[in-house]
């Protein structure tokens, strides 16, 4: 559910001359999937929107949607179950995160 919309956004970013990539299990927590935007001439060192599973002792498992821009990570939303995410929400999170990252890297 997460990778296909990330691939679509990556394709659009490539058309605009950037070098995005999908990164699996390299985030702060695993399992994870991240869209590294690969922005050309970016000011920020890490321009990533991603999802990971959080396992904290004493707390229920959660899925975290996050963005990371130069370098402070920012939690976007937490989901108690994968079924709570949904394709429309994934798309909206990606749009909002990519817009935020673009703004942070504007000249």
DRENKOL-135471 format. One record per atom (N, C-alpha, C): residue number from 1; x, y, z. Coordinates in pm, whole numbers, plus 50000, padded with zeros to 5 digits. Example, Ala and Ser with C-alpha at 12.3 -4.5 7.8 and 13.67 -1.06 7.14 Angstrom:
REM residues 2
<node><pos>1</pos><u>51319</u><v>49431</v><w>50780</w></node>
<node><pos>1</pos><u>51230</u><v>49550</v><w>50780</w></node>
<node><pos>1</pos><u>51320</u><v>49670</v><w>50780</w></node>
<node><pos>2</pos><u>51285</u><v>49775</v><w>50708</w></node>
<node><pos>2</pos><u>51367</u><v>49894</v><w>50714</w></node>
<node><pos>2</pos><u>51290</u><v>50003</v><w>50787</w></node>
REM end
This chain:
REM residues 107
<node><pos>1</pos><u>50081</u><v>49881</v><w>50000</w></node>
<node><pos>1</pos><u>50000</u><v>50000</v><w>50000</w></node>
<node><pos>1</pos><u>50087</u><v>50127</v><w>50000</w></node>
<node><pos>2</pos><u>50205</u><v>50122</v><w>50059</w></node>
<node><pos>2</pos><u>50288</u><v>50242</v><w>50071</w></node>
<node><pos>2</pos><u>50380</u><v>50263</v><w>49951</w></node>
<node><pos>3</pos><u>50436</u><v>50156</v><w>49899</w></node>
<node><pos>3</pos><u>50535</u><v>50169</v><w>49792</w></node>
<node><pos>3</pos><u>50477</u><v>50223</v><w>49660</w></node>
<node><pos>4</pos><u>50360</u><v>50174</v><w>49612</w></node>
<node><pos>4</pos><u>50311</u><v>50225</v><w>49483</w></node>
<node><pos>4</pos><u>50294</u><v>50377</v><w>49476</w></node>
<node><pos>5</pos><u>50232</u><v>50442</v><w>49577</w></node>
<node><pos>5</pos><u>50223</u><v>50588</v><w>49566</w></node>
<node><pos>5</pos><u>50360</u><v>50656</v><w>49577</w></node>
<node><pos>6</pos><u>50451</u><v>50596</v><w>49654</w></node>
<node><pos>6</pos><u>50585</u><v>50653</v><w>49661</w></node>
<node><pos>6</pos><u>50653</u><v>50646</v><w>49525</w></node>
<node><pos>7</pos><u>50634</u><v>50534</v><w>49455</w></node>
<node><pos>7</pos><u>50691</u><v>50520</v><w>49319</w></node>
<node><pos>7</pos><u>50633</u><v>50625</v><w>49225</w></node>
<node><pos>8</pos><u>50503</u><v>50653</v><w>49238</w></node>
<node><pos>8</pos><u>50439</u><v>50754</v><w>49153</w></node>
<node><pos>8</pos><u>50500</u><v>50892</v><w>49179</w></node>
<node><pos>9</pos><u>50516</u><v>50928</v><w>49306</w></node>
<node><pos>9</pos><u>50576</u><v>51057</v><w>49338</w></node>
<node><pos>9</pos><u>50722</u><v>51062</v><w>49294</w></node>
<node><pos>10</pos><u>50793</u><v>50952</v><w>49310</w></node>
<node><pos>10</pos><u>50933</u><v>50946</v><w>49265</w></node>
<node><pos>10</pos><u>50942</u><v>50970</v><w>49115</w></node>
<node><pos>11</pos><u>50849</u><v>50913</v><w>49039</w></node>
<node><pos>11</pos><u>50849</u><v>50932</v><w>48893</w></node>
<node><pos>11</pos><u>50828</u><v>51080</v><w>48858</w></node>
<node><pos>12</pos><u>50739</u><v>51147</v><w>48928</w></node>
<node><pos>12</pos><u>50714</u><v>51289</v><w>48904</w></node>
<node><pos>12</pos><u>50837</u><v>51373</v><w>48940</w></node>
<node><pos>13</pos><u>50901</u><v>51337</v><w>49051</w></node>
<node><pos>13</pos><u>51022</u><v>51409</v><w>49091</w></node>
<node><pos>13</pos><u>51133</u><v>51388</v><w>48988</w></node>
<node><pos>14</pos><u>51145</u><v>51267</v><w>48933</w></node>
<node><pos>14</pos><u>51245</u><v>51240</v><w>48828</w></node>
<node><pos>14</pos><u>51218</u><v>51327</v><w>48705</w></node>
<node><pos>15</pos><u>51091</u><v>51339</v><w>48668</w></node>
<node><pos>15</pos><u>51055</u><v>51424</v><w>48553</w></node>
<node><pos>15</pos><u>51098</u><v>51568</v><w>48575</w></node>
<node><pos>16</pos><u>51100</u><v>51612</v><w>48702</w></node>
<node><pos>16</pos><u>51139</u><v>51749</v><w>48735</w></node>
<node><pos>16</pos><u>51291</u><v>51763</v><w>48753</w></node>
<node><pos>17</pos><u>51366</u><v>51654</v><w>48725</w></node>
<node><pos>17</pos><u>51512</u><v>51661</v><w>48729</w></node>
<node><pos>17</pos><u>51576</u><v>51623</v><w>48861</w></node>
<node><pos>18</pos><u>51499</u><v>51566</v><w>48953</w></node>
<node><pos>18</pos><u>51553</u><v>51524</v><w>49081</w></node>
<node><pos>18</pos><u>51592</u><v>51376</v><w>49075</w></node>
<node><pos>19</pos><u>51653</u><v>51325</v><w>49181</w></node>
<node><pos>19</pos><u>51699</u><v>51186</v><w>49185</w></node>
<node><pos>19</pos><u>51642</u><v>51113</v><w>49307</w></node>
<node><pos>20</pos><u>51511</u><v>51093</v><w>49311</w></node>
<node><pos>20</pos><u>51451</u><v>51027</v><w>49427</w></node>
<node><pos>20</pos><u>51481</u><v>50878</v><w>49428</w></node>
<node><pos>21</pos><u>51466</u><v>50820</v><w>49548</w></node>
<node><pos>21</pos><u>51479</u><v>50674</v><w>49559</w></node>
<node><pos>21</pos><u>51394</u><v>50626</v><w>49675</w></node>
<node><pos>22</pos><u>51352</u><v>50502</v><w>49666</w></node>
<node><pos>22</pos><u>51276</u><v>50435</v><w>49771</w></node>
<node><pos>22</pos><u>51378</u><v>50358</v><w>49856</w></node>
<node><pos>23</pos><u>51372</u><v>50378</v><w>49986</w></node>
<node><pos>23</pos><u>51469</u><v>50316</v><w>50077</w></node>
<node><pos>23</pos><u>51392</u><v>50223</v><w>50173</w></node>
<node><pos>24</pos><u>51432</u><v>50099</v><w>50179</w></node>
<node><pos>24</pos><u>51366</u><v>49999</v><w>50264</w></node>
<node><pos>24</pos><u>51454</u><v>49967</v><w>50385</w></node>
<node><pos>25</pos><u>51394</u><v>49974</v><w>50501</w></node>
<node><pos>25</pos><u>51457</u><v>49933</v><w>50628</w></node>
<node><pos>25</pos><u>51589</u><v>50003</v><w>50659</w></node>
<node><pos>26</pos><u>51603</u><v>50129</v><w>50620</w></node>
<node><pos>26</pos><u>51720</u><v>50208</v><w>50657</w></node>
<node><pos>26</pos><u>51681</u><v>50325</v><w>50746</w></node>
<node><pos>27</pos><u>51554</u><v>50331</v><w>50788</w></node>
<node><pos>27</pos><u>51507</u><v>50438</v><w>50875</w></node>
<node><pos>27</pos><u>51550</u><v>50415</v><w>51019</w></node>
<node><pos>28</pos><u>51504</u><v>50500</v><w>51108</w></node>
<node><pos>28</pos><u>51540</u><v>50492</v><w>51250</w></node>
<node><pos>28</pos><u>51486</u><v>50365</v><w>51314</w></node>
<node><pos>29</pos><u>51369</u><v>50323</v><w>51274</w></node>
<node><pos>29</pos><u>51307</u><v>50200</v><w>51323</w></node>
<node><pos>29</pos><u>51276</u><v>50112</v><w>51203</w></node>
<node><pos>30</pos><u>51274</u><v>49981</v><w>51226</w></node>
<node><pos>30</pos><u>51240</u><v>49889</v><w>51117</w></node>
<node><pos>30</pos><u>51127</u><v>49798</v><w>51161</w></node>
<node><pos>31</pos><u>51046</u><v>49754</v><w>51069</w></node>
<node><pos>31</pos><u>51054</u><v>49779</v><w>50926</w></node>
<node><pos>31</pos><u>51018</u><v>49924</v><w>50893</w></node>
<node><pos>32</pos><u>51075</u><v>49971</v><w>50782</w></node>
<node><pos>32</pos><u>51047</u><v>50108</v><w>50737</w></node>
<node><pos>32</pos><u>51055</u><v>50115</v><w>50586</w></node>
<node><pos>33</pos><u>50988</u><v>50218</v><w>50533</w></node>
<node><pos>33</pos><u>51000</u><v>50252</v><w>50392</w></node>
<node><pos>33</pos><u>51005</u><v>50404</v><w>50384</w></node>
<node><pos>34</pos><u>51100</u><v>50456</v><w>50305</w></node>
<node><pos>34</pos><u>51116</u><v>50600</v><w>50293</w></node>
<node><pos>34</pos><u>51125</u><v>50640</v><w>50147</w></node>
<node><pos>35</pos><u>51074</u><v>50758</v><w>50117</w></node>
<node><pos>35</pos><u>51094</u><v>50821</v><w>49988</w></node>
<node><pos>35</pos><u>51197</u><v>50932</v><w>50011</w></node>
<node><pos>36</pos><u>51320</u><v>50908</v><w>49965</w></node>
<node><pos>36</pos><u>51425</u><v>51010</v><w>49970</w></node>
<node><pos>36</pos><u>51411</u><v>51092</v><w>49843</w></node>
<node><pos>37</pos><u>51384</u><v>51222</v><w>49858</w></node>
<node><pos>37</pos><u>51347</u><v>51303</v><w>49742</w></node>
<node><pos>37</pos><u>51461</u><v>51327</v><w>49644</w></node>
<node><pos>38</pos><u>51585</u><v>51328</v><w>49688</w></node>
<node><pos>38</pos><u>51698</u><v>51349</v><w>49598</w></node>
<node><pos>38</pos><u>51688</u><v>51481</v><w>49524</w></node>
<node><pos>39</pos><u>51652</u><v>51586</v><w>49597</w></node>
<node><pos>39</pos><u>51632</u><v>51716</v><w>49534</w></node>
<node><pos>39</pos><u>51764</u><v>51774</v><w>49484</w></node>
<node><pos>40</pos><u>51762</u><v>51820</v><w>49362</w></node>
<node><pos>40</pos><u>51880</u><v>51882</v><w>49303</w></node>
<node><pos>40</pos><u>51896</u><v>52019</v><w>49369</w></node>
<node><pos>41</pos><u>52018</u><v>52053</v><w>49406</w></node>
<node><pos>41</pos><u>52052</u><v>52180</v><w>49470</w></node>
<node><pos>41</pos><u>51979</u><v>52203</v><w>49602</w></node>
<node><pos>42</pos><u>51951</u><v>52096</v><w>49674</w></node>
<node><pos>42</pos><u>51881</u><v>52108</v><w>49803</w></node>
<node><pos>42</pos><u>51974</u><v>52164</v><w>49909</w></node>
<node><pos>43</pos><u>51917</u><v>52245</v><w>50000</w></node>
<node><pos>43</pos><u>51993</u><v>52297</v><w>50113</w></node>
<node><pos>43</pos><u>51998</u><v>52195</v><w>50226</w></node>
<node><pos>44</pos><u>51889</u><v>52122</v><w>50244</w></node>
<node><pos>44</pos><u>51880</u><v>52025</v><w>50354</w></node>
<node><pos>44</pos><u>51960</u><v>51900</v><w>50320</w></node>
<node><pos>45</pos><u>52014</u><v>51836</v><w>50423</w></node>
<node><pos>45</pos><u>52096</u><v>51718</v><w>50401</w></node>
<node><pos>45</pos><u>52014</u><v>51591</v><w>50392</w></node>
<node><pos>46</pos><u>51894</u><v>51590</v><w>50449</w></node>
<node><pos>46</pos><u>51810</u><v>51470</v><w>50448</w></node>
<node><pos>46</pos><u>51668</u><v>51512</v><w>50419</w></node>
<node><pos>47</pos><u>51619</u><v>51484</v><w>50303</w></node>
<node><pos>47</pos><u>51484</u><v>51519</v><w>50260</w></node>
<node><pos>47</pos><u>51406</u><v>51391</v><w>50236</w></node>
<node><pos>48</pos><u>51340</u><v>51344</v><w>50342</w></node>
<node><pos>48</pos><u>51279</u><v>51211</v><w>50341</w></node>
<node><pos>48</pos><u>51138</u><v>51218</v><w>50398</w></node>
<node><pos>49</pos><u>51047</u><v>51142</v><w>50337</w></node>
<node><pos>49</pos><u>50916</u><v>51115</v><w>50397</w></node>
<node><pos>49</pos><u>50907</u><v>50963</v><w>50408</w></node>
<node><pos>50</pos><u>50864</u><v>50915</v><w>50525</w></node>
<node><pos>50</pos><u>50865</u><v>50771</v><w>50544</w></node>
<node><pos>50</pos><u>50760</u><v>50720</v><w>50641</w></node>
<node><pos>51</pos><u>50757</u><v>50589</v><w>50651</w></node>
<node><pos>51</pos><u>50669</u><v>50518</v><w>50743</w></node>
<node><pos>51</pos><u>50752</u><v>50410</v><w>50812</w></node>
<node><pos>52</pos><u>50733</u><v>50393</v><w>50942</w></node>
<node><pos>52</pos><u>50802</u><v>50286</v><w>51013</w></node>
<node><pos>52</pos><u>50710</u><v>50230</v><w>51122</w></node>
<node><pos>53</pos><u>50747</u><v>50112</v><w>51169</w></node>
<node><pos>53</pos><u>50675</u><v>50048</v><w>51279</w></node>
<node><pos>53</pos><u>50748</u><v>50083</v><w>51408</w></node>
<node><pos>54</pos><u>50672</u><v>50129</v><w>51506</w></node>
<node><pos>54</pos><u>50728</u><v>50162</v><w>51637</w></node>
<node><pos>54</pos><u>50690</u><v>50053</v><w>51735</w></node>
<node><pos>55</pos><u>50792</u><v>50001</v><w>51803</w></node>
<node><pos>55</pos><u>50770</u><v>49899</v><w>51906</w></node>
<node><pos>55</pos><u>50831</u><v>49950</v><w>52035</w></node>
<node><pos>56</pos><u>50750</u><v>50008</v><w>52122</w></node>
<node><pos>56</pos><u>50797</u><v>50056</v><w>52251</w></node>
<node><pos>56</pos><u>50741</u><v>49967</v><w>52359</w></node>
<node><pos>57</pos><u>50825</u><v>49925</v><w>52449</w></node>
<node><pos>57</pos><u>50784</u><v>49839</v><w>52559</w></node>
<node><pos>57</pos><u>50672</u><v>49906</v><w>52638</w></node>
<node><pos>58</pos><u>50565</u><v>49830</v><w>52661</w></node>
<node><pos>58</pos><u>50452</u><v>49881</v><w>52737</w></node>
<node><pos>58</pos><u>50349</u><v>49958</v><w>52656</w></node>
<node><pos>59</pos><u>50374</u><v>49975</v><w>52526</w></node>
<node><pos>59</pos><u>50282</u><v>50047</v><w>52439</w></node>
<node><pos>59</pos><u>50242</u><v>49958</v><w>52322</w></node>
<node><pos>60</pos><u>50123</u><v>49978</v><w>52267</w></node>
<node><pos>60</pos><u>50086</u><v>49898</v><w>52151</w></node>
<node><pos>60</pos><u>50169</u><v>49936</v><w>52029</w></node>
<node><pos>61</pos><u>50190</u><v>49842</v><w>51941</w></node>
<node><pos>61</pos><u>50261</u><v>49865</v><w>51816</w></node>
<node><pos>61</pos><u>50191</u><v>49976</v><w>51739</w></node>
<node><pos>62</pos><u>50268</u><v>50067</v><w>51678</w></node>
<node><pos>62</pos><u>50212</u><v>50175</v><w>51598</w></node>
<node><pos>62</pos><u>50289</u><v>50188</v><w>51468</w></node>
<node><pos>63</pos><u>50224</u><v>50245</v><w>51367</w></node>
<node><pos>63</pos><u>50290</u><v>50281</v><w>51242</w></node>
<node><pos>63</pos><u>50302</u><v>50432</v><w>51241</w></node>
<node><pos>64</pos><u>50422</u><v>50480</v><w>51223</w></node>
<node><pos>64</pos><u>50449</u><v>50624</v><w>51226</w></node>
<node><pos>64</pos><u>50477</u><v>50675</v><w>51086</w></node>
<node><pos>65</pos><u>50407</u><v>50779</v><w>51045</w></node>
<node><pos>65</pos><u>50438</u><v>50852</v><w>50923</w></node>
<node><pos>65</pos><u>50521</u><v>50973</v><w>50965</w></node>
<node><pos>66</pos><u>50633</u><v>50998</v><w>50897</w></node>
<node><pos>66</pos><u>50722</u><v>51106</v><w>50939</w></node>
<node><pos>66</pos><u>50788</u><v>51172</v><w>50820</w></node>
<node><pos>67</pos><u>50842</u><v>51291</v><w>50844</w></node>
<node><pos>67</pos><u>50926</u><v>51355</v><w>50745</w></node>
<node><pos>67</pos><u>51051</u><v>51403</v><w>50816</w></node>
<node><pos>68</pos><u>51159</u><v>51410</v><w>50741</w></node>
<node><pos>68</pos><u>51286</u><v>51452</v><w>50796</w></node>
<node><pos>68</pos><u>51348</u><v>51553</v><w>50700</w></node>
<node><pos>69</pos><u>51372</u><v>51673</v><w>50753</w></node>
<node><pos>69</pos><u>51433</u><v>51779</v><w>50675</w></node>
<node><pos>69</pos><u>51541</u><v>51844</v><w>50759</w></node>
<node><pos>70</pos><u>51659</u><v>51838</v><w>50718</w></node>
<node><pos>70</pos><u>51777</u><v>51908</v><w>50767</w></node>
<node><pos>70</pos><u>51790</u><v>51930</v><w>50917</w></node>
<node><pos>71</pos><u>51824</u><v>51839</v><w>50995</w></node>
<node><pos>71</pos><u>51802</u><v>51697</v><w>50995</w></node>
<node><pos>71</pos><u>51689</u><v>51656</v><w>51089</w></node>
<node><pos>72</pos><u>51620</u><v>51753</v><w>51151</w></node>
<node><pos>72</pos><u>51522</u><v>51721</v><w>51253</w></node>
<node><pos>72</pos><u>51403</u><v>51643</v><w>51198</w></node>
<node><pos>73</pos><u>51377</u><v>51522</v><w>51249</w></node>
<node><pos>73</pos><u>51259</u><v>51447</v><w>51205</w></node>
<node><pos>73</pos><u>51132</u><v>51506</v><w>51265</w></node>
<node><pos>74</pos><u>51022</u><v>51488</v><w>51195</w></node>
<node><pos>74</pos><u>50894</u><v>51542</v><w>51237</w></node>
<node><pos>74</pos><u>50788</u><v>51435</v><w>51218</w></node>
<node><pos>75</pos><u>50722</u><v>51396</v><w>51327</w></node>
<node><pos>75</pos><u>50615</u><v>51296</v><w>51317</w></node>
<node><pos>75</pos><u>50494</u><v>51359</v><w>51251</w></node>
<node><pos>76</pos><u>50443</u><v>51294</v><w>51149</w></node>
<node><pos>76</pos><u>50323</u><v>51342</v><w>51080</w></node>
<node><pos>76</pos><u>50196</u><v>51283</v><w>51139</w></node>
<node><pos>77</pos><u>50196</u><v>51153</v><w>51163</w></node>
<node><pos>77</pos><u>50076</u><v>51086</v><w>51212</w></node>
<node><pos>77</pos><u>50114</u><v>50947</v><w>51261</w></node>
<node><pos>78</pos><u>50035</u><v>50895</v><w>51355</w></node>
<node><pos>78</pos><u>50055</u><v>50758</v><w>51403</w></node>
<node><pos>78</pos><u>49927</u><v>50680</v><w>51381</w></node>
<node><pos>79</pos><u>49945</u><v>50554</v><w>51345</w></node>
<node><pos>79</pos><u>49832</u><v>50466</v><w>51317</w></node>
<node><pos>79</pos><u>49841</u><v>50343</v><w>51405</w></node>
<node><pos>80</pos><u>49730</u><v>50305</v><w>51467</w></node>
<node><pos>80</pos><u>49727</u><v>50187</v><w>51553</w></node>
<node><pos>80</pos><u>49731</u><v>50058</v><w>51472</w></node>
<node><pos>81</pos><u>49675</u><v>50063</v><w>51350</w></node>
<node><pos>81</pos><u>49671</u><v>49944</v><w>51264</w></node>
<node><pos>81</pos><u>49699</u><v>49983</v><w>51121</w></node>
<node><pos>82</pos><u>49762</u><v>49893</v><w>51047</w></node>
<node><pos>82</pos><u>49790</u><v>49921</v><w>50906</w></node>
<node><pos>82</pos><u>49661</u><v>49950</v><w>50829</w></node>
<node><pos>83</pos><u>49553</u><v>49884</v><w>50866</w></node>
<node><pos>83</pos><u>49425</u><v>49904</v><w>50798</w></node>
<node><pos>83</pos><u>49372</u><v>50046</v><w>50815</w></node>
<node><pos>84</pos><u>49421</u><v>50118</v><w>50915</w></node>
<node><pos>84</pos><u>49377</u><v>50255</v><w>50939</w></node>
<node><pos>84</pos><u>49439</u><v>50355</v><w>50843</w></node>
<node><pos>85</pos><u>49542</u><v>50315</v><w>50772</w></node>
<node><pos>85</pos><u>49615</u><v>50411</v><w>50688</w></node>
<node><pos>85</pos><u>49535</u><v>50444</v><w>50562</w></node>
<node><pos>86</pos><u>49514</u><v>50350</v><w>50474</w></node>
<node><pos>86</pos><u>49435</u><v>50372</v><w>50352</w></node>
<node><pos>86</pos><u>49511</u><v>50449</v><w>50246</w></node>
<node><pos>87</pos><u>49486</u><v>50417</v><w>50119</w></node>
<node><pos>87</pos><u>49560</u><v>50479</v><w>50009</w></node>
<node><pos>87</pos><u>49539</u><v>50630</v><w>49998</w></node>
<node><pos>88</pos><u>49420</u><v>50680</v><w>50026</w></node>
<node><pos>88</pos><u>49396</u><v>50824</v><w>50018</w></node>
<node><pos>88</pos><u>49479</u><v>50899</v><w>50122</w></node>
<node><pos>89</pos><u>49489</u><v>50841</v><w>50242</w></node>
<node><pos>89</pos><u>49567</u><v>50906</v><w>50349</w></node>
<node><pos>89</pos><u>49716</u><v>50902</v><w>50315</w></node>
<node><pos>90</pos><u>49763</u><v>50791</v><w>50258</w></node>
<node><pos>90</pos><u>49904</u><v>50781</v><w>50218</w></node>
<node><pos>90</pos><u>49934</u><v>50891</v><w>50116</w></node>
<node><pos>91</pos><u>49849</u><v>50905</v><w>50016</w></node>
<node><pos>91</pos><u>49872</u><v>51007</v><w>49914</w></node>
<node><pos>91</pos><u>49874</u><v>51146</v><w>49975</w></node>
<node><pos>92</pos><u>49780</u><v>51176</v><w>50064</w></node>
<node><pos>92</pos><u>49775</u><v>51309</v><w>50126</w></node>
<node><pos>92</pos><u>49899</u><v>51335</v><w>50211</w></node>
<node><pos>93</pos><u>49943</u><v>51235</v><w>50287</w></node>
<node><pos>93</pos><u>50064</u><v>51252</v><w>50368</w></node>
<node><pos>93</pos><u>50186</u><v>51278</v><w>50280</w></node>
<node><pos>94</pos><u>50197</u><v>51205</v><w>50170</w></node>
<node><pos>94</pos><u>50310</u><v>51225</v><w>50079</w></node>
<node><pos>94</pos><u>50307</u><v>51365</v><w>50018</w></node>
<node><pos>95</pos><u>50190</u><v>51410</v><w>49974</w></node>
<node><pos>95</pos><u>50177</u><v>51544</v><w>49916</w></node>
<node><pos>95</pos><u>50220</u><v>51650</v><w>50017</w></node>
<node><pos>96</pos><u>50165</u><v>51643</v><w>50138</w></node>
<node><pos>96</pos><u>50196</u><v>51743</v><w>50240</w></node>
<node><pos>96</pos><u>50344</u><v>51740</v><w>50279</w></node>
<node><pos>97</pos><u>50401</u><v>51622</v><w>50293</w></node>
<node><pos>97</pos><u>50541</u><v>51611</v><w>50333</w></node>
<node><pos>97</pos><u>50634</u><v>51662</v><w>50223</w></node>
<node><pos>98</pos><u>50606</u><v>51626</v><w>50098</w></node>
<node><pos>98</pos><u>50690</u><v>51672</v><w>49987</w></node>
<node><pos>98</pos><u>50681</u><v>51823</v><w>49974</w></node>
<node><pos>99</pos><u>50561</u><v>51879</v><w>49989</w></node>
<node><pos>99</pos><u>50547</u><v>52026</v><w>49985</w></node>
<node><pos>99</pos><u>50630</u><v>52092</v><w>50095</w></node>
<node><pos>100</pos><u>50625</u><v>52037</v><w>50215</w></node>
<node><pos>100</pos><u>50701</u><v>52093</v><w>50328</w></node>
<node><pos>100</pos><u>50851</u><v>52087</v><w>50300</w></node>
<node><pos>101</pos><u>50896</u><v>51974</v><w>50248</w></node>
<node><pos>101</pos><u>51038</u><v>51959</v><w>50217</w></node>
<node><pos>101</pos><u>51081</u><v>52057</v><w>50109</w></node>
<node><pos>102</pos><u>50998</u><v>52075</v><w>50007</w></node>
<node><pos>102</pos><u>51029</u><v>52170</v><w>49900</w></node>
<node><pos>102</pos><u>51041</u><v>52313</v><w>49955</w></node>
<node><pos>103</pos><u>50949</u><v>52350</v><w>50043</w></node>
<node><pos>103</pos><u>50952</u><v>52483</v><w>50105</w></node>
<node><pos>103</pos><u>51081</u><v>52501</v><w>50185</w></node>
<node><pos>104</pos><u>51119</u><v>52401</v><w>50259</w></node>
<node><pos>104</pos><u>51242</u><v>52408</v><w>50342</w></node>
<node><pos>104</pos><u>51367</u><v>52420</v><w>50255</w></node>
<node><pos>105</pos><u>51359</u><v>52382</v><w>50130</w></node>
<node><pos>105</pos><u>51474</u><v>52386</v><w>50041</w></node>
<node><pos>105</pos><u>51465</u><v>52497</v><w>49937</w></node>
<node><pos>106</pos><u>51366</u><v>52583</v><w>49949</w></node>
<node><pos>106</pos><u>51351</u><v>52692</v><w>49852</w></node>
<node><pos>106</pos><u>51465</u><v>52792</v><w>49865</w></node>
<node><pos>107</pos><u>51504</u><v>52851</v><w>49752</w></node>
<node><pos>107</pos><u>51614</u><v>52951</v><w>49757</w></node>
<node><pos>107</pos><u>51576</u><v>53072</v><w>49839</w></node>
REM end
